Amino acid sequence: MKCTLKYLATLFFFTSSTFSFAQETKWFGESPEMMQALEGRGWDDIGFNRLPDSAVNSVRTPVWNLSRQTAGLMLRFTSDSEEISVSYLPTGNIQMPHMPATGVSGVDLYTKDETGNWLWIRGSYQFGEKVSYKFHLDNDQAKLKEFYLFLPLYNGLTDLEIGVPDDKNFAFTPKRVEKPILIYGTSIAQGASASRAGMAWTNILAREMNMPMINLGFSGNGRMEPEVIDLLTQIDPAIFVLDCLPNLGSFSAEEVKEKLIFAVNTIRTKYPDTPILLTEHAGYSDGMVYESRAEIYTNLNIWLQESFDQLLTSGVSKIYTLTKDEIGMGIDDFVDGTHPSDLGMVKYSSAYSKKFKEILGETR
């Protein structure tokens, strides 16, 4: 009996020790290699932010504060591990009434199968002063896979670390050098109200089109101000997207037209051949029963089309529109009447994908 107990105790110790050793994690934190892999920024050396430090004195405070959130930022890396851990410190509120913590403050991890199909990896998570995720996938043959980690949509972060077991390989993938698509817009572009980071329409497009995207959506503050337009011209993208109408409802017809025409002409002065896409207001789901709401987006879309026609008449070329009908939002595609659900995000991304392919097909 004593021998048996001793054997069991020894076996338990051995098993526990082996388990503990197998669970040792090596962590990869903020480093030059991580920063060189970070996609979605229009400027280098700005950390996990979306505007450069030089903008702090030129843009309004709300725009600056929102630029500290990581919407659209993404890291690529390779590993042969079955387990991937992620941890970081959020800088703001974890969730919002119309958007869960997984969308506001969470991350999303994707990879591809052997035929190139996208795979989403479920993670277990904890939210608090520190956010931690643990992702698991079957990788029995220990093959190197490339992973795409999308960062929070409505929060900033510090002290980001990615961990794998000590006996596994890990390396950051340098960011792609091809020209990105640049999206300037509102809360909808920033990602409200996706249930998780990967479901923002810009991130869906990043996967579908296999192109880098720069997300300059500023919740409630995509107002096409000259200071922000000037910043846009510091970036040389494949396409400029101006999707700001949902934040221009308080402006007059003359003001909206002036903003649109100024933005296009300012961009065209520096980039005479880069396509510019003007996006209509996609509508509100309660517009069918609330006349004043329908009036807002109807008027804005009329004013955009009038601005578009004026620009064409003045000789501006390679400008395009994405219409409300092309986006095709229905009454069940919104969370709160204004912001898309995941289903609405898919409709946005599908409409943009079709339009981008048309535009790039014409310009290549």
C-alpha positions as CSV (number, residue, x, y, z in Angstrom):
1,M,0.0,0.0,0.0
2,K,2.8,2.4,0.9
3,C,4.6,1.5,-2.3
4,T,1.4,2.2,-4.3
5,L,1.0,5.6,-2.6
6,K,4.6,6.4,-3.2
7,Y,4.2,5.5,-6.9
8,L,1.1,7.6,-7.3
9,A,2.7,10.5,-5.6
10,T,5.7,10.2,-7.8
11,L,3.5,9.9,-10.9
12,F,1.5,12.9,-9.8
13,F,4.7,14.9,-9.3
14,F,6.0,13.9,-12.7
15,T,2.8,14.6,-14.5
16,S,2.4,17.9,-12.8
17,S,6.0,18.9,-13.5
18,T,5.6,17.9,-17.1
19,F,2.3,19.8,-17.5
20,S,3.9,22.9,-15.9
21,F,6.9,22.7,-18.3
22,A,4.6,22.3,-21.3
23,Q,2.7,25.3,-20.3
24,E,5.8,27.6,-20.0
25,T,5.1,30.6,-22.3
26,K,7.5,32.8,-24.1
27,W,6.2,36.3,-24.7
28,F,6.8,38.7,-27.5
29,G,6.1,42.3,-26.5
30,E,6.5,45.8,-28.1
31,S,9.6,45.8,-30.1
32,P,10.9,47.1,-33.4
33,E,9.9,43.8,-35.0
34,M,6.3,44.2,-33.7
35,M,6.1,47.8,-34.9
36,Q,7.4,46.8,-38.3
37,A,4.7,44.3,-38.6
38,L,1.9,46.6,-37.6
39,E,-0.5,47.4,-40.5
40,G,-3.2,50.0,-40.7
41,R,-1.1,53.1,-40.0
42,G,-0.6,56.0,-42.4
43,W,2.5,57.1,-40.6
44,D,5.5,55.3,-39.1
45,D,6.7,55.7,-35.5
46,I,3.3,56.5,-34.1
47,G,2.8,53.5,-31.9
48,F,-0.6,51.9,-31.6
49,N,-2.2,55.2,-32.9
50,R,-3.9,56.4,-36.0
51,L,-2.6,60.0,-36.3
52,P,0.9,61.4,-35.9
53,D,2.0,63.4,-32.9
54,S,2.2,66.5,-35.1
55,A,-1.6,66.5,-35.4
56,V,-2.3,67.1,-31.7
57,N,-2.2,70.9,-32.2
58,S,-4.1,70.9,-35.5
59,V,-7.2,68.6,-35.1
60,R,-10.0,69.0,-32.6
61,T,-9.5,67.3,-29.2
62,P,-12.2,64.6,-29.9
63,V,-10.5,63.6,-33.1
64,W,-7.2,63.4,-31.4
65,N,-8.5,61.3,-28.6
66,L,-10.2,58.9,-31.0
67,S,-7.0,58.6,-33.0
68,R,-5.5,56.9,-29.9
69,Q,-7.9,54.0,-30.4
70,T,-6.6,51.1,-32.5
71,A,-9.4,50.6,-35.1
72,G,-8.1,48.9,-38.2
73,L,-4.7,48.1,-36.8
74,M,-3.6,44.6,-37.4
75,L,-0.5,42.4,-36.7
76,R,0.6,39.4,-38.8
77,F,2.8,36.7,-37.5
78,T,3.8,33.1,-38.1
79,S,3.8,30.2,-35.6
80,D,3.5,26.5,-35.4
81,S,1.7,26.6,-32.0
82,E,-1.7,25.2,-31.1
83,E,-2.0,27.8,-28.4
84,I,-1.6,31.6,-28.8
85,S,-2.0,34.0,-25.9
86,V,-2.5,37.7,-26.1
87,S,-2.5,40.3,-23.3
88,Y,-2.6,44.1,-23.0
89,L,-3.7,47.0,-20.9
90,P,-6.8,48.9,-22.3
91,T,-6.7,52.7,-22.1
92,G,-10.5,53.4,-22.0
93,N,-13.9,52.0,-21.2
94,I,-14.3,48.3,-21.8
95,Q,-17.8,48.3,-23.4
96,M,-20.7,50.5,-24.5
97,P,-24.5,50.1,-24.3
98,H,-24.8,49.3,-28.0
99,M,-21.5,47.5,-28.5
100,P,-20.0,44.6,-26.5
101,A,-16.6,44.4,-24.8
102,T,-15.4,42.0,-27.5
103,G,-15.9,44.7,-30.2
104,V,-14.9,47.7,-28.1
105,S,-11.9,46.3,-26.4
106,G,-11.2,42.8,-27.8
107,V,-8.9,41.3,-30.4
108,D,-9.7,38.8,-33.1
109,L,-7.4,36.1,-34.6
110,Y,-7.6,34.6,-38.1
111,T,-5.6,32.2,-40.2
112,K,-6.1,30.3,-43.5
113,D,-6.5,26.7,-44.4
114,E,-4.3,24.9,-47.0
115,T,-6.6,26.1,-49.8
116,G,-6.5,29.7,-48.7
117,N,-9.9,29.9,-47.0
118,W,-10.1,32.2,-44.0
119,L,-10.5,30.5,-40.6
120,W,-11.7,32.3,-37.4
121,I,-10.1,31.1,-34.2
122,R,-12.2,31.3,-31.0
123,G,-10.5,32.6,-28.0
124,S,-11.3,32.5,-24.3
125,Y,-11.0,35.9,-22.7
126,Q,-11.0,38.0,-19.6
127,F,-11.7,41.7,-19.4
128,G,-10.6,44.0,-16.6
129,E,-7.7,46.3,-15.9
130,K,-5.8,43.8,-18.1
131,V,-7.3,42.1,-21.1
132,S,-6.2,38.5,-21.9
133,Y,-7.1,36.1,-24.6
134,K,-6.1,32.5,-25.1
135,F,-6.7,31.0,-28.6
136,H,-6.5,27.3,-29.4
137,L,-6.5,25.5,-32.7
138,D,-5.7,22.0,-33.9
139,N,-2.2,22.0,-35.5
140,D,-1.2,18.4,-35.0
141,Q,1.4,18.5,-37.7
142,A,3.0,21.6,-36.2
143,K,3.0,23.5,-39.5
144,L,3.9,27.1,-39.6
145,K,0.7,29.2,-40.2
146,E,0.3,32.9,-40.7
147,F,-2.0,34.6,-38.3
148,Y,-3.8,37.9,-38.5
149,L,-4.5,39.7,-35.2
150,F,-7.0,42.5,-35.4
151,L,-6.8,45.0,-32.5
152,P,-9.7,46.7,-30.6
153,L,-12.1,49.0,-32.4
154,Y,-13.0,51.5,-29.7
155,N,-10.1,51.3,-27.2
156,G,-6.4,52.0,-27.1
157,L,-3.9,49.7,-25.6
158,T,-0.4,49.5,-24.1
159,D,1.9,46.7,-23.1
160,L,0.7,44.3,-25.8
161,E,2.2,40.9,-25.6
162,I,1.8,37.7,-27.7
163,G,2.8,34.4,-26.2
164,V,3.3,30.8,-27.4
165,P,4.6,27.7,-25.6
166,D,8.4,27.8,-25.1
167,D,9.0,25.0,-27.6
168,K,7.1,26.6,-30.4
169,N,8.2,29.0,-33.2
170,F,7.1,32.5,-33.5
171,A,8.0,35.5,-35.8
172,F,6.3,38.7,-36.8
173,T,5.6,39.2,-40.5
174,P,6.8,42.6,-41.9
175,K,3.9,44.8,-43.1
176,R,3.1,44.8,-46.8
177,V,4.5,47.6,-48.9
178,E,1.7,47.8,-51.4
179,K,-0.5,50.9,-51.3
180,P,-3.4,50.6,-48.9
181,I,-7.0,51.7,-49.2
182,L,-7.6,54.8,-47.0
183,I,-11.0,55.2,-45.4
184,Y,-12.0,58.5,-43.8
185,G,-15.3,58.3,-42.0
186,T,-17.5,58.1,-38.9
187,S,-18.3,55.7,-36.2
188,I,-19.5,53.2,-38.8
189,A,-16.1,53.2,-40.4
190,Q,-14.4,53.0,-37.0
191,G,-16.4,49.8,-36.3
192,A,-19.6,50.6,-34.4
193,S,-21.3,48.3,-33.6
194,A,-19.5,45.1,-34.6
195,S,-19.6,42.3,-32.1
196,R,-15.8,41.8,-32.4
197,A,-12.8,43.4,-34.1
198,G,-12.7,41.2,-37.1
199,M,-16.3,42.1,-38.1
200,A,-15.7,45.8,-38.7
201,W,-16.4,46.3,-42.4
202,T,-12.9,47.6,-43.0
203,N,-11.4,44.5,-41.4
204,I,-13.6,42.2,-43.4
205,L,-12.4,43.9,-46.5
206,A,-8.8,43.6,-45.4
207,R,-9.2,39.8,-45.4
208,E,-11.4,39.6,-48.5
209,M,-9.2,41.8,-50.7
210,N,-5.9,40.8,-49.1
211,M,-4.9,44.5,-49.0
212,P,-3.9,46.7,-46.2
213,M,-6.5,49.2,-45.0
214,I,-6.1,52.4,-43.1
215,N,-9.1,53.2,-40.9
216,L,-9.5,56.9,-40.1
217,G,-13.0,56.6,-38.9
218,F,-13.6,59.0,-36.0
219,S,-16.8,58.3,-34.1
220,G,-19.1,61.3,-34.3
221,N,-16.3,63.4,-35.7
222,G,-15.9,62.6,-39.4
223,R,-16.7,66.1,-40.3
224,M,-14.3,66.6,-43.3
225,E,-12.4,69.4,-41.6
226,P,-9.6,71.0,-43.6
227,E,-7.0,70.0,-40.9
228,V,-8.0,66.3,-41.3
229,I,-8.1,66.5,-45.1
230,D,-4.6,67.9,-45.1
231,L,-3.5,64.9,-43.0
232,L,-5.1,62.6,-45.5
233,T,-2.9,64.0,-48.3
234,Q,0.2,62.9,-46.3
235,I,-0.7,59.3,-47.2
236,D,-0.4,57.9,-50.7
237,P,-3.1,55.2,-51.0
238,A,-4.6,53.1,-53.8
239,I,-8.0,54.7,-53.2
240,F,-9.2,57.6,-51.1
241,V,-12.7,56.9,-49.5
242,L,-14.7,59.8,-48.1
243,D,-17.5,58.3,-46.0
244,C,-18.5,61.2,-43.7
245,L,-22.1,62.0,-44.5
246,P,-23.5,60.4,-41.2
247,N,-21.7,63.1,-39.3
248,L,-22.8,66.0,-41.5
249,G,-26.5,66.0,-40.7
250,S,-26.3,69.2,-38.7
251,F,-24.7,71.2,-41.6
252,S,-26.5,73.1,-44.3
253,A,-26.6,72.1,-48.0
254,E,-24.0,74.8,-48.8
255,E,-21.7,73.6,-46.1
256,V,-21.9,70.0,-47.0
257,K,-21.2,70.7,-50.7
258,E,-18.3,73.0,-49.8
259,K,-16.8,70.3,-47.6
260,L,-17.1,67.6,-50.3
261,I,-15.7,69.8,-53.1
262,F,-12.9,71.1,-50.9
263,A,-11.8,67.6,-49.9
264,V,-11.8,66.3,-53.4
265,N,-10.0,69.3,-54.9
266,T,-7.4,69.2,-52.1
267,I,-6.7,65.6,-52.6
268,R,-6.7,65.9,-56.4
269,T,-4.1,68.8,-56.3
270,K,-1.5,66.4,-54.7
271,Y,-2.7,63.1,-56.3
272,P,-4.0,63.9,-59.8
273,D,-4.7,60.2,-60.7
274,T,-5.6,58.4,-57.4
275,P,-9.3,57.3,-57.4
276,I,-11.5,59.1,-54.9
277,L,-14.7,57.4,-53.7
278,L,-17.6,59.5,-52.3
279,T,-20.0,57.4,-50.2
280,E,-23.7,58.1,-49.7
281,H,-25.4,57.9,-46.3
282,A,-26.6,54.2,-46.0
283,G,-29.7,55.3,-44.1
284,Y,-31.4,54.6,-40.8
285,S,-33.5,51.5,-40.1
286,D,-36.2,53.7,-38.6
287,G,-36.4,56.0,-41.6
288,M,-39.5,54.2,-42.9
289,V,-41.5,55.2,-39.8
290,Y,-39.7,58.4,-38.7
291,E,-39.9,61.0,-41.4
292,S,-37.4,63.5,-40.0
293,R,-34.8,60.7,-39.9
294,A,-35.4,59.8,-43.5
295,E,-35.2,63.5,-44.4
296,I,-31.6,63.7,-43.0
297,Y,-30.1,61.0,-45.2
298,T,-32.2,61.8,-48.2
299,N,-31.0,65.4,-48.3
300,L,-27.4,64.5,-47.6
301,N,-27.4,62.0,-50.5
302,I,-28.9,64.6,-52.8
303,W,-26.2,67.1,-51.8
304,L,-23.5,64.5,-52.4
305,Q,-24.7,63.8,-55.9
306,E,-25.0,67.5,-56.7
307,S,-21.4,67.9,-55.5
308,F,-20.3,64.9,-57.6
309,D,-21.9,66.4,-60.7
310,Q,-20.3,69.8,-60.0
311,L,-16.9,68.1,-59.7
312,L,-17.3,66.2,-62.9
313,T,-18.4,69.4,-64.7
314,S,-15.3,71.2,-63.5
315,G,-13.1,68.5,-65.0
316,V,-12.2,66.4,-62.0
317,S,-11.7,62.8,-63.1
318,K,-11.4,59.4,-61.5
319,I,-14.1,60.2,-58.8
320,Y,-16.8,57.7,-58.0
321,T,-19.8,57.3,-55.8
322,L,-21.1,54.4,-53.7
323,T,-24.8,54.8,-53.3
324,K,-27.3,54.0,-50.5
325,D,-29.0,51.5,-52.8
326,E,-25.7,49.8,-53.6
327,I,-24.9,49.4,-49.9
328,G,-28.5,48.0,-49.5
329,M,-29.0,48.1,-45.7
330,G,-32.3,46.7,-44.5
331,I,-34.3,47.3,-41.2
332,D,-32.6,44.3,-39.5
333,D,-29.0,45.3,-40.4
334,F,-28.7,47.9,-37.5
335,V,-28.1,47.6,-33.8
336,D,-29.7,50.9,-32.8
337,G,-31.1,52.3,-36.0
338,T,-27.8,54.0,-36.9
339,H,-24.9,51.6,-36.4
340,P,-24.6,48.3,-38.3
341,S,-24.8,44.9,-36.7
342,D,-22.4,42.2,-37.9
343,L,-24.9,41.5,-40.7
344,G,-24.9,45.2,-41.7
345,M,-21.1,45.2,-41.6
346,V,-21.1,42.3,-44.1
347,K,-23.4,44.3,-46.4
348,Y,-21.1,47.3,-46.2
349,S,-18.0,45.2,-46.9
350,S,-19.7,43.5,-49.9
351,A,-20.8,46.8,-51.4
352,Y,-17.3,48.3,-51.0
353,S,-15.6,45.2,-52.3
354,K,-17.6,45.3,-55.5
355,K,-16.9,49.0,-55.9
356,F,-13.2,48.7,-55.1
357,K,-12.8,45.9,-57.6
358,E,-14.5,48.0,-60.3
359,I,-12.3,51.0,-59.5
360,L,-9.0,49.1,-59.3
361,G,-9.9,47.2,-62.5
362,E,-10.2,50.5,-64.3
363,T,-6.9,51.9,-62.9
364,R,-4.6,48.9,-63.2
